[in-house]
């Protein structure tokens, strides 16, 4: 029996994207669903569309490129932006076929953290699903009352989650928390 690798790629249960110089060369159905678009909308576009800010795109590219130059694969947890503008937590794993030019030809695997069990010892992966929900909305610049309304919880509960996040990240302000959530 001959294996149809194209069908396997397109129907894999995780988001897959092939990148060439940080342009999406191919993606599968799960990647398109995760980012709330179609494969046709995403292929040929820069990955920049999927980052909260241009500086996040640039800084992550530098950091990941440097790591992939020394090792063929890389994994991290980060906040990304769907095509509808909403932010969400995702675990990204990448493999480069060209370590001398890490972004020239790479395969990327995306898994929504809210849909998977926490793994690893990173601070982000130690966040609860609700902490990730609150953090994502804080990153979007929502106030405590707006976060409460969007999540259907009380403003006091949002304050408790924000305090937990501040304590976990060892920071004294929401602005510094957001900065750390968007880095590394």
C-alpha positions as CSV (number, residue, x, y, z in Angstrom):
1,X,0.0,0.0,0.0
2,X,1.4,3.4,-1.0
3,X,1.3,6.1,1.7
4,X,-0.2,9.5,0.6
5,X,2.1,11.9,2.5
6,X,0.1,14.9,1.2
7,X,-3.1,13.6,2.8
8,X,-1.2,12.7,6.0
9,X,0.2,16.3,6.2
10,X,-3.1,18.0,5.4
11,X,-5.1,16.0,7.9
12,X,-2.7,15.7,10.8
13,X,-4.3,16.3,14.2
14,X,-1.8,19.1,15.0
15,X,-1.2,22.4,13.2
16,X,1.6,22.0,10.6
17,X,3.2,24.7,8.5
18,X,6.2,24.6,6.2
19,X,8.1,27.9,6.2
20,X,10.5,29.4,3.7
21,X,12.2,32.6,4.9
22,X,9.3,33.1,7.4
23,X,6.7,32.8,4.6
24,X,4.1,30.1,5.0
25,X,4.8,27.8,2.0
26,X,2.2,25.1,3.0
27,X,-0.1,24.4,6.0
28,X,-2.6,21.9,7.0
29,X,-6.3,22.0,8.0
30,X,-5.6,22.1,11.7
31,X,-3.2,25.0,11.4
32,X,-5.8,26.9,9.4
33,X,-8.5,26.1,12.0
34,X,-6.3,27.1,14.9
35,X,-5.6,30.5,13.3
36,X,-9.3,30.8,12.2
37,X,-8.6,31.1,8.5
38,X,-8.4,28.9,5.5
39,X,-5.3,27.2,4.0
40,X,-5.7,29.5,1.0
41,X,-5.7,32.6,3.2
42,X,-2.5,31.6,5.0
43,X,-0.3,30.0,2.3
44,X,2.0,32.7,0.8
45,X,1.6,35.0,3.8
46,X,4.3,36.0,6.3
47,X,4.2,34.4,9.7
48,X,4.2,38.0,11.0
49,X,0.4,38.1,10.7
50,X,0.2,35.5,13.5
51,X,2.2,37.4,16.1
52,X,0.8,39.9,18.6
53,X,3.2,42.7,17.3
54,X,5.8,43.2,14.7
55,X,8.5,43.4,17.3
56,X,7.4,40.0,18.7
57,X,7.8,38.6,15.2
58,X,11.3,40.1,14.8
59,X,12.6,39.3,18.3
60,X,11.2,35.7,18.1
61,X,12.8,35.3,14.7
62,X,16.2,36.3,16.0
63,X,16.0,34.2,19.1
64,X,14.7,31.1,17.4
65,X,17.0,31.5,14.4
66,X,20.0,31.6,16.7
67,X,18.8,28.4,18.6
68,X,18.1,26.5,15.3
69,X,21.6,27.4,14.0
70,X,23.0,25.4,16.9
71,X,20.4,22.6,17.1
72,X,18.1,21.2,14.4
73,X,14.9,21.6,16.5
74,X,13.3,24.1,18.9
75,X,10.2,24.2,21.2
76,X,8.6,27.0,23.2
77,X,5.3,28.3,24.5
78,X,4.1,31.7,23.3
79,X,1.1,33.9,22.6
80,X,0.1,34.2,19.0
81,X,-2.7,36.1,17.1
82,X,-5.5,34.5,15.2
83,X,-6.6,36.1,11.9
84,X,-9.7,37.4,13.8
85,X,-7.3,39.3,16.1
86,X,-7.8,37.2,19.2
87,X,-4.7,36.0,21.1
88,X,-4.1,32.5,22.4
89,X,-1.3,30.3,23.9
90,X,0.4,27.9,21.7
91,X,3.3,25.4,21.9
92,X,5.5,25.8,18.8
93,X,8.1,23.2,17.8
94,X,10.2,23.7,14.8
95,X,12.8,21.8,12.7
96,X,15.1,23.4,10.2
97,X,16.5,21.6,7.2
98,X,19.0,24.4,6.7
99,X,20.9,25.2,10.0
100,X,23.2,27.7,8.3
101,X,20.1,29.7,7.4
102,X,17.6,28.5,10.0
103,X,14.5,30.2,8.5
104,X,15.2,29.2,4.9
105,X,13.4,25.9,5.1
106,X,11.6,24.9,8.3
107,X,8.7,22.7,9.5
108,X,6.6,24.1,12.3
109,X,4.2,22.2,14.6
110,X,1.6,24.2,16.6
111,X,-0.5,22.9,19.5
112,X,-3.0,25.0,21.4
113,X,-2.0,24.9,25.1
114,X,-5.6,25.1,26.2
115,X,-6.2,21.9,24.2
116,X,-3.2,20.0,25.6
117,X,-2.0,18.9,29.0
118,X,0.7,21.2,30.5
119,X,4.2,19.7,29.9
120,X,7.7,20.6,30.7
121,X,9.0,22.9,33.4
122,X,8.7,26.3,31.8
123,X,6.8,29.0,33.6
124,X,4.2,29.4,30.9
125,X,3.4,25.7,30.8
126,X,2.8,25.8,34.6
127,X,-0.1,28.3,34.1
128,X,-3.6,26.9,34.5
129,X,-6.0,27.2,31.6
130,X,-7.8,30.1,33.4
131,X,-4.5,31.9,34.1
132,X,-3.7,31.6,30.4
133,X,-7.1,33.0,29.5
134,X,-6.6,36.0,31.9
135,X,-3.1,36.5,30.6
136,X,-4.1,36.5,27.0
137,X,-6.8,39.2,27.6
138,X,-4.3,41.3,29.7
139,X,-1.9,41.1,26.7
140,X,-4.7,42.5,24.5
141,X,-4.9,45.5,26.9
142,X,-8.2,44.6,28.5
143,X,-9.1,46.0,31.9
144,X,-9.9,43.8,34.9
145,X,-13.6,44.6,34.4
146,X,-13.4,43.8,30.7
147,X,-11.6,40.5,31.4
148,X,-14.2,39.6,34.0
149,X,-17.1,40.3,31.6
150,X,-15.4,38.3,28.7
151,X,-14.7,35.3,30.9
152,X,-18.0,35.4,32.9
153,X,-16.2,35.8,36.2
154,X,-16.2,38.5,38.8
155,X,-13.7,41.4,38.7
156,X,-12.4,40.2,42.1
157,X,-11.6,36.8,40.6
158,X,-9.7,38.5,37.8
159,X,-7.7,40.4,40.5
160,X,-6.9,37.1,42.2
161,X,-5.6,35.6,38.9
162,X,-3.7,38.7,38.1
163,X,-2.0,38.6,41.5
164,X,-1.1,35.0,41.0
165,X,0.4,35.8,37.6
166,X,2.4,38.7,39.1
167,X,3.7,36.4,41.8
168,X,4.6,33.6,39.4
169,X,6.5,36.0,37.2
170,X,7.9,37.9,40.2
171,X,6.8,41.4,38.9
172,X,5.1,44.3,40.4
173,X,2.9,45.6,37.6
174,X,0.6,44.4,34.9
175,X,2.6,46.2,32.2
176,X,5.8,44.3,33.3
177,X,3.8,41.1,33.3
178,X,2.6,41.7,29.8
179,X,6.1,42.4,28.7
180,X,7.4,39.1,30.2
181,X,4.5,37.1,28.7
182,X,5.4,38.4,25.3
183,X,9.1,37.6,25.6
184,X,10.9,34.4,25.4
